[in-house]
Amino acid sequence: MQESQRLGEILRVLSKYGLTVLKNKLQKQVVLTDSQILQLFTDLGPTFIKFGQFLSTRPDLVDERFITVLRNLQDNVPAVSFTVCKKFIEETFAVNYFTNFKEIDPRPIASASIAQVYFGILKSGEKVVLKIKRPDIEETIKTDLEVIKKYLLPQLRALGFISHFDLNKIFNLFEIKLKEELDFLNELQNLKIFHRALKNYEDLIIPKAFKELSGRNVLVMEYVDGNLLKNFLEQKVYYPTLGEKLIHNFCRLLFWERIFHADPHPGNIIFTKNKKLCFLDLGAVGFVDQRTVEILAELFIYLCEKNLNGVINLIFRLGQYRGEIDEFTFYQEMYKLLELVSEVGKGEVLAGKLILDIIKISIKYGINLPVNLVYIGKAALTLESTAISLGTRFNFFEIAKKYGEETLIKTTLNTLAPSDIALNLYRYLEIKGKLPLLFFSILKKFDEGTFQVIFRHAGLEIFIKALDRTSMRITFGLIISSLLIASGLIVAADGRLLQTLGTATYILSILAAGYLIYLIFKSGKWH
């Protein structure tokens, strides 16, 4: 489809909802109702559905009301005929590709905007699922992305979906994520990474991938039998230990393996018949480095201890800030937020929400934190909500703190270099609140090589003035003394010569006194 043709379709949909916006404003109602927002994204097509879903994962960018609405965007679209999909895959691989299968059910298990999922059985008898990309989706998305980039980005702000953020930067990130999702080789790689990470886990699995049967347009994985957690929630099943498993496994993967499922909603998790958890759809996963893991460990410890200085120090270490920060009000907002930590685990205040609120407040004051922290907070919030719905009562921060402390201890033991030992000892002391904020700033400057020592004389001005006054008085005393001596000589002299000498001395003393008084006044030190 040509860009102009697609733009015409999009404009027709937008004009329809533009009239609705105008009507609602005249009636002093919300710009669009929740159902109208969902229908708008749906009517605009697959790319916009994905964009809406992407925005729903970014509470640091979108207002809370829109987050709640966009989470309900359904990625269900009418299925493409299996005959069309089969032809597409045979063209991608070879005409004999499907001879590897004993059977494939032509009715899709699921039909989403990018791919359709089918059940099949290999020649070996293994049950599998085939995730096949829609034949025309790549070209459709490519056209949509160009249209959005050229014509529609300015309109999104006008509709009120996004506040004062860099739309181009947001869209570029979305484009990268969407292109990754279009290439199934990325998900295949994620499956391999998770398989290696989970080899020692007994209660957590992921589907085995068949690399030789997979490519950019098709992904073949083993079929995992069990119940989706979504079904547990819909049926209001009470299963507290299952919720505990979710949280503990999330923390283990994050701190021990440095990976996490970025979209662990109940529709992506299966509880198998042998009571194991299985993560599905590994197209969206996150990876963290050792430094980030250590920072997260510190964050959860600070939060558990309600250590305000620790949390703020961490934000400044992590973030990039623009311009001056109103530190007083920033501290005030953070203080109020940390007071809610005591309520985590009681069913109303969620730890994941607090993490996202910390990010929001930081952005409000011009501090941009790494986007990975947003995805971790969002994943934690999703799993926490699921666990609570299953009847689990727990404090997420306490569980995360336990794994964080273990991580810091292991890191300290594994790093025996003197500089590493010093840094880890410092971090431990800082966590316990034994180092003031100023000392942290000094150590940071040492670490960056920008430390400077400037000596400034303070309080010496009074002392110097006192010395000046004293010296002035001594000078006047000497003048007076010389005058007295000269006068005495004149009075006491008997001979003409002595009287003459005394008179001369007296005159010289008067002249010298006048000269000294002149110098004192000239120096400005007389007052």
C-alpha positions in Angstrom: 0.0 0.0 0.0 1.3 3.5 -0.9 2.0 6.0 1.8 -0.6 8.4 0.5 -3.3 5.8 0.4 -2.5 4.7 4.0 -2.4 8.3 5.2 -5.9 8.8 3.7 -7.2 5.8 5.7 -5.6 7.0 8.9 -6.9 10.6 8.4 -10.5 9.3 7.9 -10.3 7.4 11.2 -8.8 10.4 13.0 -11.3 12.9 11.5 -14.1 10.6 12.8 -12.7 10.7 16.3 -11.7 14.4 16.0 -15.4 15.2 15.7 -16.0 13.2 18.9 -13.3 15.1 20.7 -14.9 18.4 19.7 -18.3 17.2 20.8 -17.0 16.0 24.1 -15.1 19.3 24.8 -18.3 21.3 24.0 -20.2 19.2 26.5 -17.3 19.6 29.0 -16.6 15.9 29.1 -13.3 14.0 28.8 -11.6 14.3 25.5 -12.3 10.6 24.7 -13.9 7.9 26.8 -12.0 4.8 27.7 -13.9 2.7 25.1 -13.4 5.3 22.4 -9.6 5.4 23.0 -9.5 1.6 22.7 -11.6 1.7 19.5 -9.5 4.5 18.0 -6.3 2.4 18.3 -8.0 -0.7 17.0 -9.5 1.1 14.0 -6.1 2.5 13.1 -4.7 -1.0 12.7 -1.9 -3.3 13.9 0.9 -0.8 14.1 -1.2 1.5 16.3 -2.3 -1.3 18.5 1.3 -2.1 19.1 2.1 1.5 19.7 -0.7 1.7 22.3 0.6 -1.5 24.0 4.1 0.0 24.0 2.8 3.2 25.7 1.0 1.1 28.3 4.4 -0.2 29.4 5.8 3.3 29.9 4.1 4.9 33.0 7.0 7.3 33.0 5.7 8.8 29.7 1.9 8.4 29.8 -0.7 9.6 32.2 -1.9 7.0 34.6 -5.4 7.0 33.2 -4.2 6.2 29.7 -1.9 3.4 31.1 -4.9 1.7 32.6 -6.9 2.0 29.4 -4.2 1.0 26.9 -3.4 -2.1 28.9 -6.8 -3.4 27.7 -5.9 -3.1 24.1 -6.6 -6.6 22.6 -4.2 -7.8 19.9 -6.8 -10.1 18.4 -7.5 -9.7 14.7 -9.2 -11.9 12.1 -7.0 -14.8 11.1 -5.3 -15.2 7.7 -6.0 -18.5 5.9 -3.4 -21.3 6.8 -3.0 -21.8 3.1 -1.6 -18.3 2.7 0.7 -18.8 5.7 1.9 -22.1 4.4 2.8 -20.6 1.0 4.6 -17.7 2.7 6.7 -20.1 4.8 7.5 -22.5 1.9 8.8 -19.5 -0.1 10.9 -18.4 2.9 12.5 -21.8 3.4 11.9 -24.5 0.8 8.9 -26.3 -0.7 9.5 -29.4 1.5 9.5 -27.4 4.8 6.2 -28.9 6.0 7.4 -32.5 5.4 9.0 -32.2 8.8 5.5 -32.3 10.3 3.2 -35.2 10.8 0.2 -33.0 11.4 -0.7 -29.3 11.7 -4.1 -28.0 12.8 -5.1 -25.3 10.2 -7.2 -23.6 12.9 -5.0 -21.1 14.7 -4.7 -21.3 18.5 -4.2 -17.5 18.6 -4.4 -14.8 16.0 -2.5 -11.5 16.7 -1.5 -8.5 14.6 2.0 -9.8 13.8 1.7 -13.6 13.9 -0.7 -16.5 14.2 0.0 -19.6 16.3 -0.8 -23.2 15.3 -0.6 -26.6 16.9 1.4 -29.3 15.2 3.1 -32.7 15.6 6.6 -33.4 14.3 7.5 -36.6 12.5 9.2 -37.6 15.8 5.9 -37.4 17.6 6.8 -34.2 19.6 3.9 -31.8 20.1 4.9 -28.2 19.0 3.4 -24.8 18.3 4.3 -22.8 15.2 4.4 -19.0 15.4 4.0 -17.8 11.8 4.3 -14.2 10.8 1.4 -12.7 8.8 2.6 -12.6 5.2 1.8 -8.9 4.6 2.5 -7.5 8.1 6.1 -6.3 7.5 5.2 -4.1 4.5 2.1 -2.8 6.4 4.1 -1.8 9.4 6.9 -0.3 7.3 4.4 2.0 5.6 2.7 2.9 8.9 5.9 3.8 10.5 6.8 6.2 7.7 3.3 7.8 7.8 3.5 8.2 11.6 7.0 9.7 11.5 6.2 12.2 8.7 2.6 13.2 9.5 1.2 12.1 12.8 3.7 12.6 15.6 2.6 16.2 16.2 -1.1 15.1 16.4 -0.6 12.7 19.2 0.3 15.5 21.6 -2.7 17.5 20.5 -5.0 14.5 21.3 -3.6 14.5 24.9 -2.1 11.0 25.0 1.4 12.1 25.9 2.6 15.0 28.0 5.8 17.2 27.7 8.2 14.5 26.4 10.3 14.1 23.3 7.9 12.3 20.9 10.6 11.6 18.4 12.8 9.9 21.0 9.8 7.8 22.2 8.8 6.9 18.7 12.4 5.8 17.8 12.5 3.5 20.7 9.1 2.0 19.7 10.3 1.5 16.2 13.4 -0.4 17.4 11.2 -2.6 19.7 8.7 -3.3 16.9 11.4 -4.3 14.4 12.9 -6.6 16.9 9.5 -8.2 17.4 9.1 -8.7 13.6 12.3 -10.8 13.5 11.6 -14.1 15.2 15.4 -14.8 15.4 15.5 -12.3 18.3 13.0 -14.4 20.2 14.9 -17.6 19.3 18.0 -16.0 20.8 16.1 -15.1 23.9 14.9 -18.6 24.3 18.5 -19.9 24.2 19.6 -17.4 26.8 16.8 -18.3 29.1 17.4 -22.0 28.7 21.0 -21.6 29.8 19.9 -19.5 32.8 17.2 -21.9 33.9 19.2 -25.2 33.7 19.4 -25.4 37.5 15.8 -24.3 38.2 13.4 -27.0 39.1 10.1 -25.0 39.2 10.6 -22.7 36.3 10.8 -23.6 32.6 10.4 -22.2 29.1 9.5 -23.9 25.9 12.3 -25.7 24.0 12.9 -24.1 20.6 13.6 -26.0 17.3 16.3 -23.9 15.7 16.5 -25.9 12.5 12.8 -25.3 11.8 12.9 -21.6 12.8 13.8 -18.4 11.0 12.8 -14.7 10.7 9.2 -15.5 9.8 8.5 -18.7 11.7 9.3 -20.0 15.2 8.7 -23.6 16.3 8.6 -24.4 20.0 7.6 -27.4 22.1 3.9 -27.4 23.2 3.6 -26.9 27.0 0.4 -28.3 28.5 -1.1 -26.5 31.4 -3.3 -23.7 32.6 -2.7 -20.0 31.8 -2.6 -17.9 34.9 -5.2 -15.7 33.2 -7.7 -18.6 33.6 -6.8 -18.7 37.4 -7.6 -15.0 37.7 -10.8 -15.2 35.7 -12.0 -18.1 37.8 -10.8 -16.3 41.0 -8.7 -19.3 42.1 -7.0 -18.8 45.5 -3.4 -20.1 45.2 -1.0 -18.1 47.5 2.0 -20.4 47.1 1.8 -19.9 43.3 2.0 -16.1 43.8 5.1 -16.6 46.0 6.8 -18.7 43.3 6.2 -15.9 40.8 7.9 -13.2 42.9 10.8 -15.4 44.1 11.6 -16.6 40.6 11.4 -13.0 39.3 14.0 -11.9 41.9 16.2 -14.9 41.3 16.4 -14.3 37.6 16.9 -10.6 38.1 19.7 -10.8 40.7 21.3 -14.1 39.9 21.0 -14.4 36.1 20.6 -10.7 35.3 17.6 -11.2 33.0 13.9 -10.7 33.3 10.7 -11.2 31.4 9.6 -7.7 30.4 5.9 -8.6 29.8 5.0 -11.3 32.4 1.2 -10.7 32.2 -1.0 -13.7 33.2 -1.6 -14.6 29.6 2.1 -15.2 29.1 2.5 -17.7 32.0 1.4 -21.3 32.2 1.2 -23.4 35.3 1.9 -26.9 34.2 0.4 -30.2 35.4 3.6 -31.0 37.3 3.3 -27.6 39.1 6.0 -25.7 37.2 5.8 -22.2 35.9 6.4 -21.7 32.2 7.0 -18.3 30.6 5.7 -17.8 27.1 6.3 -15.1 24.5 10.0 -14.2 25.1 10.0 -11.5 22.4 10.1 -8.9 25.2 12.9 -9.6 27.7 15.3 -7.4 29.6 19.0 -7.9 30.3 20.9 -6.0 33.1 24.7 -5.7 33.7 26.5 -6.3 37.0 26.6 -2.6 37.9 22.8 -2.3 37.4 22.2 -5.4 39.6 24.3 -3.9 42.4 22.4 -0.6 42.1 19.1 -2.4 42.2 20.2 -4.3 45.3 21.1 -1.0 47.0 17.8 0.5 46.0 15.7 -2.3 47.5 17.8 -2.1 50.7 17.4 1.7 50.9 13.6 1.4 50.3 13.2 -1.3 53.0 15.1 0.9 55.5 13.3 4.1 54.3 16.7 5.6 53.8 15.9 8.9 52.0 19.5 10.0 51.5 20.4 6.6 50.1 17.6 6.6 47.5 18.4 10.1 46.4 22.1 9.4 46.2 21.3 6.5 44.0 19.0 8.6 41.7 21.8 11.1 41.2 24.3 8.3 40.5 22.0 6.7 37.9 20.4 9.7 36.3 21.2 12.3 33.8 19.8 15.7 34.8 19.0 18.9 32.9 19.6 22.3 34.5 19.2 23.2 38.2 17.1 21.0 40.5 14.8 22.3 43.2 16.4 20.0 45.8 14.1 21.1 48.7 10.8 20.2 47.0 12.4 17.1 45.4 13.4 15.8 48.8 9.9 16.6 50.1 8.1 14.6 47.4 10.6 11.7 47.8 10.1 11.8 51.6 6.3 11.5 51.2 6.7 8.6 48.8 9.1 6.7 51.1 6.5 7.0 53.9 4.3 4.7 51.9 6.9 1.9 52.0 5.4 0.7 55.3 2.1 0.0 53.6 3.6 -2.4 51.0 2.3 -5.9 51.5 -1.0 -4.9 52.9 -2.9 -5.1 49.6 -3.3 -1.4 48.7 0.2 0.0 48.1 2.3 -1.9 45.5 6.1 -1.9 45.4 6.2 -1.8 41.6 4.0 1.3 41.6 6.3 3.0 44.1 9.3 2.2 41.9 7.5 3.8 38.9 6.5 6.8 41.0 10.1 7.3 42.0 10.9 7.4 38.3 8.0 9.8 37.6 9.1 12.2 40.3 12.7 12.1 39.1 11.6 13.0 35.5 9.5 15.8 36.9 12.6 17.4 38.4 14.7 16.9 35.2 16.4 13.6 36.1 16.2 10.9 33.4 16.8 7.4 34.7 17.7 4.4 32.6 14.7 3.0 30.7 15.6 -0.5 31.9 14.5 0.6 35.4 11.1 1.4 34.0 10.7 -2.1 32.5 11.8 -3.7 35.7 9.3 -1.6 37.7 6.5 -2.4 35.3 7.3 -6.2 35.3 7.4 -6.2 39.1 4.1 -4.4 39.2 2.5 -6.9 36.8 3.7 -9.9 38.8 2.9 -8.3 42.1 -0.7 -7.6 41.0 -1.0 -11.2 39.8 0.3 -12.6 43.0 -2.1 -10.5 45.1 -5.0 -11.7 42.9 -4.0 -15.3 43.7 -4.3 -14.5 47.4 -0.6 -14.0 48.2 0.2 -11.5 51.0 3.9 -10.4 51.0 6.2 -7.4 51.0 7.9 -7.3 47.6 10.7 -5.1 48.9 11.6 -7.5 51.7 11.9 -10.4 49.2 13.9 -8.3 46.8 16.1 -7.0 49.7 17.0 -10.6 50.6 18.2 -11.4 47.1 19.9 -8.0 46.8 21.9 -8.6 50.0 23.0 -12.0 48.8 24.1 -10.4 45.5 26.2 -7.7 47.3 27.9 -10.3 49.6 28.8 -12.5 46.6 30.1 -9.6 44.7 32.2 -8.5 47.6 33.6 -12.0 48.1 34.3 -12.4 44.3 36.2 -9.1 44.0 39.4 -9.2 46.0 41.2 -6.3 44.4 42.0 -3.6 47.0 40.0 -0.9 45.1 37.0 -3.2 44.8 37.1 -4.1 48.5 37.2 -0.4 49.4 34.3 0.4 47.2 32.2 -2.5 48.4 33.0 -1.6 52.0 31.9 1.9 51.4 28.7 0.8 49.8 27.9 -1.4 52.8 28.5 1.5 55.2 26.5 3.8 53.1 23.6 1.3 53.0 23.6 1.3 56.8 23.3 5.0 56.9 26.7 5.6 58.5 28.1 7.9 55.8 26.7 11.4 55.3 25.6 12.7 51.9 28.6 15.1 51.8 31.1 12.3 52.2 29.5 10.4 49.3 30.0 13.5 47.1 33.7 13.7 48.1 34.3 10.0 47.2 32.5 10.4 43.9 34.8 13.3 43.0 37.8 11.3 44.0 36.5 8.4 41.7 36.0 10.8 38.8 39.4 12.5 39.3 37.8 15.9 39.7 38.4 16.4 43.5 39.9 19.8 44.4 40.9 21.3 47.7 40.4 25.0 48.0 41.7 26.7 51.2 39.7 29.8 52.1 40.5 32.1 55.0 37.4 32.6 57.1 37.1 34.9 60.1 40.5 36.6 59.7 39.2 40.0 58.7 38.4 41.0 62.3 41.8 39.9 63.5 43.5 41.9 60.7 41.5 45.1 61.5 42.5 44.7 65.1 46.2 44.6 64.2 45.8 47.7 62.0 44.2 49.6 64.9 47.0 48.5 67.2 49.7 49.5 64.9 48.1 52.9 64.4 47.9 53.5 68.2 51.6 52.5 68.6 52.5 55.0 65.9 50.6 57.8 67.5 52.2 56.8 70.9 55.7 57.1 69.4 54.9 60.5 67.9 53.6 61.8 71.2 56.6 60.4 73.0 59.0 62.1 70.7 57.2 65.4 71.2 57.4 65.1 74.9 61.1 64.3 74.8 61.8 67.2 72.5 59.8 69.6 74.8 61.8 68.3 77.8 65.1 69.0 76.1 64.1 72.5 75.3 62.9 73.2 78.9 66.0 71.6 80.5 68.6 73.1 78.2 70.9 75.8 79.8 73.2 76.7 76.8 72.3 78.3 73.6 73.6 75.3 71.7 71.3 72.9 73.5 68.4 75.1 73.2 69.0 75.4 69.5 69.4 71.6 69.2 66.2 71.1 71.2 64.3 73.5 69.1 65.5 71.8 65.9 64.6 68.4 67.3 61.1 69.7 68.2 60.6 71.0 64.7 61.8 67.8 63.2 59.4 65.8 65.4 56.5 67.9 64.4 57.4 67.4 60.7 57.8 63.7 61.2 54.5 63.4 63.1 52.8 65.3 60.3 54.3 63.0 57.7 53.2 59.8 59.6 49.7 61.1 60.1 49.6 61.8 56.3 50.7 58.2 55.6 48.1 56.8 58.0 45.3 58.7 56.3 46.5 57.8 52.9 46.5 54.1 53.7 42.9 54.2 54.7 43.6 52.3 58.0 43.0 55.2 60.3 39.3 54.3 60.9 
